[in-house]
Each structure stands twice: as C-alpha cells, then as structure tokens.
C-alpha cells in the first residue's frame, strides 16, 4: 500500500517534502553523531589517561571512511535503492555508538568510532543529499542541496550544547546512548516514510513535466560504477580542481573546527558548555549561509561563489588564534564570518560537478567528497599531532587559513558552463 495514500495526485507537492524531511532528519542525526567526538575528547583523556594524538587517531579513521564511503554509497544507492542504504547506515550508527559506552582501550575506540561509526556516517554523507536532490528534484536542486547541507549545522546546533550539558552533569557514556536512541528513531521513520525514487510513489521529479526527463536507474555492478567514476574523473582537470579545493574544505571545517575548537576553547579558559554553545552558534550562521548559498547557486557563477567562500573562511581562520585570546568582539567576528560559509561550499561544488559529469555526477561527486574527508582526517589527526608537539593550535589554524586562500585560486580555474564530459560509465 502506498504510504502517501492511493488518491494522491502526481502534481501534489506533499510527497517531495516528506522525502526531503526524512532525508534532512537522517543527515541531522548523522551530523549529531559526527559532532560528538569534539565534546568527548577531554572527558576521554581524563577517563582513560589517553593523550590528544591517541584520541584523535580513531577520529581520523572515522573521517577518512566517512569520505571514502561516498562514491560507494552513491553506487549502492543506484543499485539497491536509497531507502535500504539509509537503514543500514543508521543501524551502524546505533550499534557503534551504543557499544562505545563499554570501551576500555584505544583499539576499542578505533574499531567502534573509527570503523563502525565511520561507515555509518559515510553512507549518510553529503552524497545522500546530492543523490536525493538529483532524483527527486529537477527544479530547485540548489536550494534543496543547501537545505540538506544545512542539516549538519542544525545537528550541531541541537546536539552540541545538549551533549556538553549531559557530559558535565552525568557522563560521556550517557551521550553515546542518546546518539544511539536518536539513530534508532530515525531508522523507524525511514522504514515508514522513505521511498527510493519518484516512480515508487507514482510521481515525476519536482518540476518535471514529462517522463522522458526522468533518469533511468541502471542495474550495474556498484563496484564497477565506482571504479569507472574515478577513471572518468581523473581524466578531467576540473575533477582535480574540485577535489583539491574540497580537500581544503574538509581540512578547514569538520576536521579542524569540528574536532579541535572545543578543546582549544577549554584550554583558553572557556567552559565546555559555553564552548559547545559557541560552536552551535556557528551552526546558526551556517544554516543561513548554506541555504543562501543554495539560492545563489541557482543564479550565480558557482566558481566565483567558491572563490569568495574560501577566501572569507581563510581570513577568519587566520584571525582565530588571536581572537580567542583577546576581546569577545574578535571571537564574535570569527563566529559570524566563519559560520556563514562553514559548508556553503557544498551547493556550488555539487552544481559544478553536475555541470561537468551529467548523469554520473553522483558517483563522481562521491570521489570529490572522499577528497573532502581525507582533508578532514588530515586536520583531525594532524591537529592532534601538532598540539602534542607545540602545546597549542596556533600553527594549525594558521596553516588551515593559508590553505583556504590557495583553494580560492584553484576554483577560479574550473571551466565555465561545462558540458557533461561523461554520460555513461558502466
């Protein structure tokens, strides 16, 4: 039986927003799980006597797998359906987080938070939002991708202050149980409401008027699709420019600020709950910036949007080491400017990838997203190593800021108004 009702007309918009809402909640909970380690770093050090490098190594594994799963996730969604992959991913999050309450050794954390949670979040990465947007929306894709991308900031906004409060009032184990319960709740919503493609509900993609405008789902070997997607990408200059700039994007966002901002703030005398709240406020500006970026992506040259996004982020990171130790005005300035483009880079990057690779952009974007998360893993572990060597994060933030300025130079070299270079990979 059709969960949306047998009397639903193909022109109704309700189904699109149900699917978008379930996808948003999935990405939100996944973002909440990903944000958890930033709150747990110092409690884990205090509970087990681990140093910063030992705690951040599993997080680097997590971030790397989060990215490397991207191209496979896109291919698996094409082969087995979006809904099934979402259920598997959320189940992995529930299992990994709940079992981590029992961990005693560093290798336990590496397996649970590094591998199990890394695989779960990887299957619900930004690739999920891109695939859902491309399948369900012919129009307003930029806005939808912006909304899905903003789910990360929304998850951060909701969960970070909550997790910090739970940690300070109860224990870090209580935090992982909350994340596990949230994952299980969303699994039930996905089972009940999610559909793989518009045809399953008897509708066309939003904005489509003819069936000929619908992309057919090809039953190909997902591993072949992934390899062929990479092969097609590496032959394109634009792929390397997108992957290189997105590597820096990951390095300067969830790998750096998402992992190290709270410990950095605590070391400068800012209580953990307040530090988490500041990171959540960054999330508020991120929501506004990312949705605005989606709107702008539908109207402006994505290359120049990325130029300004990376430049603004670079200058804000160069400011941070000095802002956090000085007046509150400098810190507020950082929160506003950095927050506005935390992940505002995603909608224009997805657009440029779609322009270059057409129907195969889902798998190719998966590889570009993998580059993003390898950058994040580099910053998560590298920041821990540099902290162990120098005792602070100043050099880490300065290097990240300069890298963003390099990314600004890379994105303007992407060709304008690309015609898709790949039409069929398998």
C-alpha positions in Angstrom: 0.0 0.0 0.0 1.3 3.5 -0.8 2.0 5.2 2.5 1.2 8.5 0.9 -2.3 7.5 0.0 -3.7 5.9 -3.2 -5.6 9.1 -4.0 -2.6 11.3 -4.2 -2.3 13.1 -7.5 1.1 13.3 -9.3 1.0 17.0 -9.1 0.9 17.1 -5.3 3.9 18.6 -3.6 3.5 16.8 -0.3 5.5 13.7 -1.2 8.6 15.7 -2.1 8.7 17.4 1.2 8.1 14.2 3.1 11.1 12.6 1.4 13.2 15.8 1.8 12.2 15.9 5.5 13.2 12.3 6.2 16.5 12.8 4.4 17.1 16.0 6.4 16.5 14.2 9.7 18.8 11.4 8.6 21.5 13.8 7.8 20.8 15.8 11.0 21.3 12.7 13.3 24.4 11.7 11.3 25.7 15.2 11.9 24.9 14.9 15.6 26.9 11.6 15.8 29.8 13.2 13.9 29.9 16.2 16.3 30.0 14.0 19.4 33.8 13.5 19.5 34.5 17.2 19.9 32.7 17.1 23.2 34.2 13.8 24.3 37.9 14.4 23.6 38.8 15.9 27.0 36.4 13.6 29.0 38.0 10.6 27.3 41.5 11.9 28.1 40.5 12.3 31.7 38.8 8.9 32.0 41.4 6.8 30.4 44.6 8.8 30.6 44.9 9.0 26.8 46.8 11.8 25.1 45.4 14.0 22.3 47.1 12.0 19.5 45.6 8.7 20.8 42.1 10.2 20.9 42.2 11.9 17.5 43.6 8.9 15.6 40.2 7.0 15.7 38.5 10.2 14.6 40.9 10.5 11.6 39.9 6.9 10.7 36.2 7.9 11.1 36.6 11.0 8.8 38.6 9.1 6.2 36.0 6.3 6.0 33.2 8.9 6.0 34.7 10.3 2.8 35.8 7.0 1.2 32.4 5.5 1.6 30.9 8.4 -0.5 31.5 7.0 -4.0 30.4 3.5 -2.9 27.3 4.9 -1.2 26.2 6.7 -4.4 26.7 3.5 -6.4 24.9 1.3 -3.8 22.0 3.8 -3.8 21.8 3.5 -7.5 21.9 -0.3 -7.4 20.0 -1.2 -4.2 17.9 1.9 -3.5 18.3 4.9 -1.3 16.0 3.6 1.5 17.9 0.4 2.1 21.2 2.1 2.4 19.8 4.7 4.8 18.5 1.9 7.0 21.9 0.1 7.0 23.7 3.3 7.8 21.6 4.4 10.7 21.7 0.9 12.1 25.5 1.0 12.1 25.4 4.4 13.9 23.1 2.9 16.6 25.3 -0.2 17.1 28.7 1.7 17.1 27.6 4.4 19.5 25.8 2.1 21.9 28.7 -0.3 22.2 31.2 2.5 22.6 29.8 3.0 26.1 31.6 -0.2 27.1 35.0 0.6 25.5 38.1 0.4 27.7 41.1 0.5 25.3 42.2 2.7 22.4 41.7 0.0 19.9 38.0 -0.3 21.0 37.6 3.3 20.1 39.4 2.8 16.8 37.0 0.0 15.8 33.8 1.5 17.1 34.2 5.2 16.4 36.7 4.8 13.7 35.3 1.9 11.6 31.7 1.2 12.5 30.5 4.8 13.1 32.8 5.9 10.2 31.0 3.5 7.8 27.6 4.6 9.1 28.2 8.3 8.7 29.9 7.7 5.4 26.8 6.1 3.9 24.8 9.1 5.1 27.3 11.7 3.9 26.5 14.7 1.7 26.4 12.2 -1.2 22.9 11.1 0.2 21.7 14.7 -0.1 23.1 15.0 -3.6 21.5 11.7 -4.8 18.1 12.5 -3.3 18.1 16.0 -4.8 19.1 14.8 -8.2 16.5 12.0 -8.2 13.5 13.9 -6.7 14.0 17.5 -7.9 14.5 18.7 -11.4 14.0 22.3 -10.2 15.3 24.0 -7.1 18.1 21.5 -6.7 20.5 24.2 -5.4 18.1 25.2 -2.7 17.4 21.5 -1.7 21.1 20.7 -1.6 21.6 23.8 0.5 18.9 22.7 2.9 20.4 19.2 3.2 23.8 20.6 3.8 22.4 22.9 6.5 21.3 19.8 8.3 24.9 19.4 9.5 24.8 22.8 11.2 21.3 22.1 12.6 22.5 18.9 14.1 25.5 20.7 15.6 23.1 23.4 16.9 20.8 20.9 18.6 23.2 18.3 19.8 26.4 20.1 20.9 25.1 22.1 23.8 23.0 19.1 24.8 25.9 16.7 24.7 28.1 19.1 26.7 25.4 19.5 29.4 24.9 15.7 29.6 28.7 15.2 29.8 29.1 17.7 32.6 26.0 16.6 34.5 26.2 12.9 34.0 28.9 11.1 32.0 30.3 10.7 28.5 28.6 7.3 28.3 25.2 9.0 28.6 26.0 11.0 25.5 26.6 7.9 23.3 23.3 6.4 24.5 21.4 9.5 23.4 23.0 9.3 19.9 22.1 5.6 19.7 18.5 6.2 20.6 18.2 9.1 18.1 19.6 6.8 15.3 17.0 4.1 16.1 14.2 6.6 16.0 15.2 7.8 12.5 15.5 4.2 11.3 11.8 3.7 12.0 10.9 6.9 10.1 13.0 5.8 7.1 11.2 2.4 7.1 7.8 4.1 7.3 8.1 7.1 5.0 11.1 6.9 2.7 10.9 6.0 -1.0 13.8 5.3 -3.4 12.6 7.4 -6.4 9.5 9.4 -7.5 8.3 6.5 -9.6 7.8 4.4 -6.5 5.1 7.0 -5.4 3.7 7.5 -8.9 5.0 11.0 -9.4 7.6 12.7 -11.5 10.5 14.6 -10.1 9.7 18.0 -8.8 9.5 20.4 -11.8 9.5 17.6 -14.4 6.6 17.6 -16.9 7.4 14.6 -19.0 8.5 11.1 -18.2 11.4 11.5 -20.7 13.0 13.9 -18.2 13.4 11.1 -15.6 16.8 9.4 -15.4 16.6 5.6 -15.5 18.1 3.6 -12.7 20.7 1.3 -14.1 21.2 -2.1 -12.5 25.0 -2.2 -12.8 27.7 -3.6 -10.5 28.3 -0.8 -7.9 32.0 -1.5 -7.7 32.3 -1.2 -11.5 30.5 2.1 -11.3 32.7 3.4 -8.6 35.9 2.5 -10.4 34.7 3.8 -13.7 33.6 7.0 -12.0 37.1 7.5 -10.6 38.6 6.7 -14.0 36.4 9.3 -15.7 37.2 11.8 -13.0 41.0 11.6 -13.1 41.0 12.4 -16.8 39.3 15.7 -16.1 41.2 18.8 -15.0 38.0 20.1 -13.4 37.8 16.9 -11.2 41.3 17.6 -9.7 40.4 21.3 -9.1 37.2 20.3 -7.4 38.8 17.5 -5.4 41.8 19.7 -4.4 39.7 22.6 -3.2 37.3 20.2 -1.5 40.2 18.6 0.3 41.0 22.0 1.8 37.3 22.5 2.6 37.3 19.4 4.7 40.6 20.3 6.3 39.3 23.7 7.4 35.9 22.6 8.6 34.8 19.4 10.3 38.4 18.1 10.5 39.7 21.2 12.2 37.0 23.3 13.9 34.6 20.4 14.3 37.2 18.3 16.1 39.5 20.9 17.8 37.5 24.0 18.5 36.0 22.9 21.8 39.4 21.6 23.3 41.1 24.8 22.0 38.5 26.9 23.8 38.7 24.9 27.0 42.5 25.4 27.0 41.8 29.2 26.9 39.6 29.1 30.0 36.2 28.8 28.2 34.0 26.2 29.9 33.0 23.2 27.8 29.2 24.0 27.8 30.0 27.6 26.6 32.5 26.4 24.0 29.9 23.9 22.7 27.3 26.7 22.6 29.7 28.9 20.6 30.1 26.1 18.1 26.4 25.7 18.0 26.0 29.4 17.2 28.4 28.9 14.3 25.9 26.4 13.2 23.1 29.0 13.3 25.1 31.2 10.8 26.0 28.1 8.9 22.3 27.3 8.3 21.6 30.8 7.0 24.8 30.8 4.9 24.3 27.4 3.4 20.6 27.9 2.4 21.6 31.3 1.0 24.4 29.6 -0.9 21.9 27.1 -2.4 19.7 30.0 -3.6 22.8 31.9 -5.0 24.0 28.7 -6.7 20.8 28.6 -8.8 21.5 32.2 -10.0 25.3 33.0 -9.9 28.5 31.6 -11.3 29.5 28.8 -8.8 33.2 29.3 -9.4 33.1 32.9 -8.0 30.9 31.9 -5.2 33.5 29.4 -4.1 36.3 32.0 -4.6 34.6 34.3 -2.0 33.7 31.4 0.3 37.2 30.0 0.6 38.7 33.5 0.9 36.4 34.5 3.7 37.0 31.3 5.5 40.8 31.6 5.2 40.8 35.1 6.7 38.6 34.1 9.6 40.9 31.2 10.4 43.9 33.4 10.3 42.1 35.6 12.8 41.1 32.9 15.2 44.3 32.3 17.2 44.3 36.0 18.1 40.6 36.4 18.5 40.0 33.7 21.1 42.6 35.2 23.5 41.6 38.8 23.1 38.3 40.7 23.3 35.0 39.0 22.8 34.5 41.2 19.7 37.1 39.3 17.7 35.6 35.9 18.7 32.1 37.1 17.7 33.6 38.3 14.3 35.1 34.9 13.8 31.8 33.0 14.7 29.8 35.2 12.2 32.1 35.1 9.2 33.3 31.5 9.6 29.8 30.3 10.3 28.3 31.9 7.2 30.4 29.7 5.0 31.2 26.6 7.0 29.6 24.3 4.4 28.3 27.0 2.0 30.8 25.5 -0.5 28.7 22.3 -1.0 25.9 23.6 -3.2 28.2 25.3 -5.8 30.5 22.3 -5.7 27.6 19.9 -6.4 26.5 22.2 -9.2 29.9 22.3 -10.8 30.2 18.5 -10.6 26.7 18.1 -12.2 27.7 20.5 -15.0 30.8 18.6 -15.7 29.7 14.9 -15.3 26.0 15.0 -16.0 24.1 11.8 -15.1 27.1 10.3 -13.5 27.8 13.2 -11.1 26.5 11.2 -8.1 29.4 8.7 -8.2 32.0 11.3 -9.3 30.9 13.7 -6.5 31.3 10.7 -4.2 35.0 10.7 -5.0 35.2 14.5 -4.7 33.5 14.1 -1.3 36.1 11.4 -0.4 38.8 14.1 -1.0 36.9 16.4 1.4 37.0 13.9 4.2 40.6 12.9 3.6 41.3 16.6 4.2 39.2 16.4 7.3 41.1 13.3 8.6 44.4 15.1 7.9 43.3 18.1 10.1 41.8 15.9 12.8 44.9 13.8 13.3 47.4 16.4 12.2 45.9 19.0 14.6 46.4 16.4 17.4 50.0 15.8 16.5 50.8 19.5 16.2 49.1 20.1 19.6 51.2 17.3 21.1 54.4 18.8 19.6 53.8 22.5 20.3 51.2 22.5 23.1 48.6 24.7 21.2 46.7 25.0 18.0 48.1 28.3 16.7 50.2 26.9 13.9 47.3 24.5 12.9 44.9 27.3 12.4 47.3 29.5 10.5 48.2 26.7 8.1 44.5 26.0 7.5 43.8 29.7 6.8 46.5 29.9 4.2 45.3 26.6 2.6 41.9 28.2 2.1 43.4 31.1 0.2 45.1 28.5 -2.1 41.6 26.9 -2.6 40.3 30.3 -3.7 42.9 30.3 -6.5 42.0 26.7 -7.6 38.3 27.1 -8.0 38.5 30.1 -10.5 40.4 27.8 -12.9 37.4 25.5 -13.3 35.9 25.8 -16.8 32.7 27.9 -17.1 29.5 26.4 -18.4 30.8 22.9 -18.8 29.1 20.4 -20.9 29.0 17.0 -19.2 32.1 15.0 -20.1 30.7 11.7 -19.0 27.3 10.2 -20.0 27.6 6.5 -19.2 30.3 4.9 -17.1 29.2 1.3 -16.9 
